[in-house]
Amino acid sequence: MARLRTNILEARDKDTLENMINRFLYDLPEGDFIDIKFSTYTFYDKHSVYTALILFKIT
């Protein structure tokens, strides 16, 4: 039976977050990736934080 796991990645810009996601998915065994959910939060109209919640399984 497979167990579901999550990983949250956080970055200050979209390009950095994209690179972090690609590195994480590269190390993940093929077929274990399930879904990614994205979110953006802006502080005082100046600083944004981009997050990605990655859902994957462990066999």
N, CA, C and O atoms as a MOPAC input file, in Angstrom:
PM7 MOZYME 1SCF
protein

 N      0.84100 1    -1.17900 1     0.00000 1
 C      0.00000 1     0.00000 1     0.00000 1
 C      0.89200 1     1.24900 1     0.00000 1
 O      1.89000 1     1.31100 1     0.71700 1
 N      0.52100 1     2.22500 1    -0.80100 1
 C      1.29500 1     3.46800 1    -0.90100 1
 C      0.81700 1     4.48300 1     0.13800 1
 O     -0.37000 1     4.56300 1     0.45200 1
 N      1.76700 1     5.25100 1     0.66000 1
 C      1.45100 1     6.33100 1     1.59600 1
 C      1.59600 1     7.66000 1     0.86300 1
 O      2.49800 1     7.82700 1     0.04300 1
 N      0.71400 1     8.59300 1     1.15700 1
 C      0.78800 1     9.91900 1     0.55000 1
 C      1.62400 1    10.83300 1     1.42600 1
 O      1.54600 1    10.77900 1     2.65300 1
 N      2.42500 1    11.67400 1     0.78200 1
 C      3.26900 1    12.65200 1     1.48400 1
 C      3.10500 1    14.00800 1     0.80700 1
 O      2.64100 1    14.09200 1    -0.33100 1
 N      3.48500 1    15.06100 1     1.50900 1
 C      3.47100 1    16.40700 1     0.94100 1
 C      4.82700 1    17.06200 1     1.16200 1
 O      5.57600 1    16.70100 1     2.06900 1
 N      5.11300 1    18.02600 1     0.31500 1
 C      6.30700 1    18.84600 1     0.46900 1
 C      5.91700 1    20.27000 1     0.08800 1
 O      5.29900 1    20.48600 1    -0.95400 1
 N      6.27100 1    21.23300 1     0.91900 1
 C      5.96100 1    22.63400 1     0.63900 1
 C      7.26000 1    23.35500 1     0.29700 1
 O      8.22700 1    23.32400 1     1.05800 1
 N      7.25900 1    24.00400 1    -0.86700 1
 C      8.40800 1    24.79900 1    -1.30800 1
 C      8.00700 1    26.26400 1    -1.29600 1
 O      6.87100 1    26.60500 1    -1.62500 1
 N      8.94000 1    27.13200 1    -0.91800 1
 C      8.66000 1    28.56100 1    -0.78200 1
 C      9.79700 1    29.36100 1    -1.40700 1
 O     10.96800 1    29.03400 1    -1.21500 1
 N      9.45300 1    30.41700 1    -2.15900 1
 C     10.47700 1    31.24800 1    -2.79700 1
 C      9.97200 1    32.67700 1    -2.94400 1
 O      8.77500 1    32.94400 1    -2.84200 1
 N     10.90700 1    33.58700 1    -3.18400 1
 C     10.57100 1    35.01300 1    -3.35600 1
 C     10.15700 1    35.37200 1    -4.78100 1
 O      9.54100 1    36.41600 1    -4.99700 1
 N     10.48700 1    34.51800 1    -5.76300 1
 C     10.06900 1    34.79400 1    -7.13400 1
 C      9.70100 1    33.49300 1    -7.83900 1
 O     10.08100 1    32.40800 1    -7.39900 1
 N      8.96300 1    33.61200 1    -8.92700 1
 C      8.43400 1    32.44700 1    -9.62900 1
 C      9.53400 1    31.58400 1   -10.24600 1
 O      9.43300 1    30.35700 1   -10.23500 1
 N     10.57200 1    32.20500 1   -10.77800 1
 C     11.64500 1    31.44200 1   -11.41800 1
 C     12.38300 1    30.55600 1   -10.42000 1
 O     12.70800 1    29.40800 1   -10.72400 1
 N     12.64300 1    31.08000 1    -9.24700 1
 C     13.30700 1    30.29500 1    -8.21100 1
 C     12.42300 1    29.13400 1    -7.78400 1
 O     12.90600 1    28.01600 1    -7.60700 1
 N     11.13300 1    29.39400 1    -7.61700 1
 C     10.20400 1    28.33200 1    -7.23900 1
 C     10.14900 1    27.25700 1    -8.31900 1
 O     10.12600 1    26.06500 1    -8.01300 1
 N     10.12700 1    27.67200 1    -9.56600 1
 C     10.10400 1    26.71100 1   -10.68200 1
 C     11.35400 1    25.82400 1   -10.65400 1
 O     11.25400 1    24.61500 1   -10.86100 1
 N     12.51000 1    26.40500 1   -10.40300 1
 C     13.74900 1    25.61900 1   -10.31600 1
 C     13.70300 1    24.64500 1    -9.13600 1
 O     14.15000 1    23.50400 1    -9.25300 1
 N     13.17000 1    25.09200 1    -8.01400 1
 C     13.05600 1    24.21800 1    -6.84000 1
 C     12.12900 1    23.03700 1    -7.12600 1
 O     12.42000 1    21.90500 1    -6.74100 1
 N     11.01200 1    23.30900 1    -7.80200 1
 C     10.07200 1    22.24200 1    -8.16500 1
 C     10.73200 1    21.24900 1    -9.10800 1
 O     10.61200 1    20.03800 1    -8.92600 1
 N     11.42800 1    21.76100 1   -10.11200 1
 C     12.08700 1    20.87300 1   -11.07700 1
 C     13.12800 1    19.98600 1   -10.39900 1
 O     13.22000 1    18.79900 1   -10.71400 1
 N     13.91100 1    20.53800 1    -9.47600 1
 C     14.90500 1    19.73900 1    -8.75400 1
 C     14.22800 1    18.66000 1    -7.90000 1
 O     14.69800 1    17.52400 1    -7.84200 1
 N     13.11900 1    19.02600 1    -7.23800 1
 C     12.40900 1    18.05100 1    -6.41100 1
 C     11.83500 1    16.92900 1    -7.27500 1
 O     11.97500 1    15.75300 1    -6.93900 1
 N     11.19100 1    17.28700 1    -8.38200 1
 C     10.58500 1    16.26900 1    -9.24400 1
 C     11.63800 1    15.39900 1    -9.91400 1
 O     11.38700 1    14.22000 1   -10.16500 1
 N     12.80600 1    15.95000 1   -10.20900 1
 C     13.88400 1    15.17900 1   -10.82000 1
 C     14.33300 1    14.04400 1    -9.90100 1
 O     14.63700 1    12.94700 1   -10.37000 1
 N     14.37600 1    14.30500 1    -8.59800 1
 C     14.80800 1    13.30600 1    -7.62500 1
 C     13.71200 1    12.32000 1    -7.22700 1
 O     13.99200 1    11.30200 1    -6.59400 1
 N     12.46900 1    12.61800 1    -7.59500 1
 C     11.34400 1    11.76100 1    -7.23700 1
 C     11.24800 1    10.60300 1    -8.22700 1
 O     11.31700 1    10.82500 1    -9.43600 1
 N     11.09000 1     9.36300 1    -7.73500 1
 C     10.97000 1     8.22900 1    -8.65700 1
 C      9.78400 1     8.40600 1    -9.62000 1
 O      8.75500 1     8.97100 1    -9.25100 1
 N      9.94000 1     7.92400 1   -10.83300 1
 C      8.90600 1     8.07200 1   -11.85400 1
 C      7.61800 1     7.38900 1   -11.39900 1
 O      7.64300 1     6.26800 1   -10.89100 1
 N      6.50400 1     8.07400 1   -11.58600 1
 C      5.20400 1     7.53500 1   -11.22000 1
 C      4.74800 1     7.89600 1    -9.81900 1
 O      3.60200 1     7.61700 1    -9.46500 1
 N      5.60700 1     8.51000 1    -9.00300 1
 C      5.23400 1     8.84700 1    -7.63000 1
 C      4.59000 1    10.22900 1    -7.49500 1
 O      3.94900 1    10.51200 1    -6.48300 1
 N      4.75400 1    11.09900 1    -8.51100 1
 C      4.18100 1    12.44100 1    -8.47800 1
 C      2.66800 1    12.37000 1    -8.66500 1
 O      2.18200 1    11.61000 1    -9.50300 1
 N      1.91600 1    13.16300 1    -7.88500 1
 C      0.46200 1    13.17200 1    -8.01300 1
 C     -0.06400 1    14.53400 1    -8.43800 1
 O     -0.78100 1    14.62500 1    -9.43400 1
 N      0.28000 1    15.62300 1    -7.69100 1
 C     -0.29700 1    16.93900 1    -7.99400 1
 C      0.54200 1    18.04800 1    -7.36800 1
 O      1.29400 1    17.82000 1    -6.42000 1
 N      0.39600 1    19.26800 1    -7.92600 1
 C      1.01300 1    20.47400 1    -7.37100 1
 C     -0.05600 1    21.55800 1    -7.26600 1
 O     -0.82000 1    21.78300 1    -8.20300 1
 N     -0.09800 1    22.21600 1    -6.13100 1
 C     -0.99100 1    23.36400 1    -5.91500 1
 C     -0.12400 1    24.59200 1    -5.64900 1
 O      0.80900 1    24.53700 1    -4.84800 1
 N     -0.43400 1    25.70300 1    -6.32400 1
 C      0.34700 1    26.93500 1    -6.19800 1
 C     -0.41100 1    27.98400 1    -5.40400 1
 O     -1.64200 1    28.01800 1    -5.40300 1
 N      0.34800 1    28.84100 1    -4.72800 1
 C     -0.24300 1    29.93700 1    -3.96800 1
 C      0.72700 1    31.11500 1    -3.95800 1
 O      1.94400 1    30.93000 1    -3.97800 1
 N      0.17300 1    32.33200 1    -3.92600 1
 C      0.98400 1    33.54500 1    -3.83300 1
 C      0.41400 1    34.41900 1    -2.72200 1
 O     -0.80000 1    34.59500 1    -2.61100 1
 N      1.30200 1    34.95800 1    -1.91000 1
 C      0.88800 1    35.86400 1    -0.84900 1
 C      1.74000 1    37.12500 1    -0.93700 1
 O      2.96400 1    37.03900 1    -1.02800 1
 N      1.10300 1    38.29700 1    -0.91100 1
 C      1.81400 1    39.56400 1    -1.00100 1
 C      1.71000 1    40.31300 1     0.32800 1
 O      0.61800 1    40.49700 1     0.86700 1
 N      2.85800 1    40.73700 1     0.84200 1
 C      2.92100 1    41.49100 1     2.08900 1
 C      3.00300 1    42.98800 1     1.77900 1
 O      3.94300 1    43.42900 1     1.11800 1
 N      2.05700 1    43.75000 1     2.23400 1
 C      2.07700 1    45.21300 1     2.12000 1
 C      2.36200 1    45.70500 1     0.70000 1
 O      3.01600 1    46.73300 1     0.52500 1
 N      1.88700 1    44.99300 1    -0.29900 1
 C      2.05500 1    45.35300 1    -1.71400 1
 C      3.51600 1    45.46400 1    -2.13800 1
 O      3.80200 1    46.07300 1    -3.16800 1
 N      4.43800 1    44.89900 1    -1.38200 1
 C      5.85500 1    45.02200 1    -1.71100 1
 C      6.52000 1    43.66500 1    -1.90900 1
 O      7.20800 1    43.45100 1    -2.90700 1
 N      6.32200 1    42.76000 1    -0.97900 1
 C      7.02100 1    41.47900 1    -0.99900 1
 C      6.02800 1    40.35000 1    -1.26800 1
 O      4.99700 1    40.24500 1    -0.60300 1
 N      6.34500 1    39.52400 1    -2.23300 1
 C      5.51200 1    38.36700 1    -2.53700 1
 C      6.24900 1    37.09400 1    -2.15700 1
 O      7.47100 1    36.99800 1    -2.26900 1
 N      5.47500 1    36.13100 1    -1.71000 1
 C      6.01000 1    34.80500 1    -1.42500 1
 C      5.20800 1    33.81700 1    -2.26000 1
 O      3.97900 1    33.78700 1    -2.20400 1
 N      5.92200 1    33.01300 1    -3.03000 1
 C      5.30300 1    32.00600 1    -3.87300 1
 C      5.52200 1    30.64300 1    -3.23300 1
 O      6.63600 1    30.30100 1    -2.83600 1
 N      4.44800 1    29.87400 1    -3.13800 1
 C      4.56200 1    28.55200 1    -2.52600 1
 C      3.97800 1    27.49100 1    -3.45400 1
 O      3.08800 1    27.76100 1    -4.26000 1
 N      4.50000 1    26.28700 1    -3.31500 1
 C      3.98300 1    25.14000 1    -4.05200 1
 C      3.84000 1    23.98500 1    -3.07800 1
 O      4.77500 1    23.65300 1    -2.34900 1
 N      2.67400 1    23.38200 1    -3.07200 1
 C      2.42200 1    22.19100 1    -2.27800 1
 C      2.46800 1    21.01000 1    -3.24600 1
 O      1.65600 1    20.92400 1    -4.16700 1
 N      3.40900 1    20.11200 1    -3.03500 1
 C      3.57900 1    18.96100 1    -3.91200 1
 C      3.06100 1    17.72800 1    -3.18500 1
 O      3.48300 1    17.43300 1    -2.06700 1
 N      2.14900 1    17.01300 1    -3.82500 1
 C      1.58600 1    15.79200 1    -3.28500 1
 C      2.19400 1    14.61900 1    -4.04000 1
 O      2.15100 1    14.57400 1    -5.26900 1
 N      2.76000 1    13.67200 1    -3.30200 1
 C      3.38700 1    12.50700 1    -3.94600 1
 C      3.18700 1    11.28300 1    -3.08600 1
 O      2.79200 1    11.38800 1    -1.92400 1
 N      3.45800 1    10.11700 1    -3.65500 1
 C      3.28100 1     8.88200 1    -2.89900 1
 C      4.61400 1     8.19900 1    -2.66100 1
 O      5.56500 1     8.35900 1    -3.42600 1
 N      4.65800 1     7.44200 1    -1.58900 1
 C      5.82300 1     6.63400 1    -1.25800 1
 C      5.37300 1     5.17700 1    -1.31800 1
 O      4.44500 1     4.77400 1    -0.61600 1
 N      6.02800 1     4.40600 1    -2.14900 1
 C      5.62700 1     2.99200 1    -2.28100 1
 C      6.45200 1     2.10000 1    -1.40900 1
 O      6.24700 1     0.88600 1    -1.39800 1

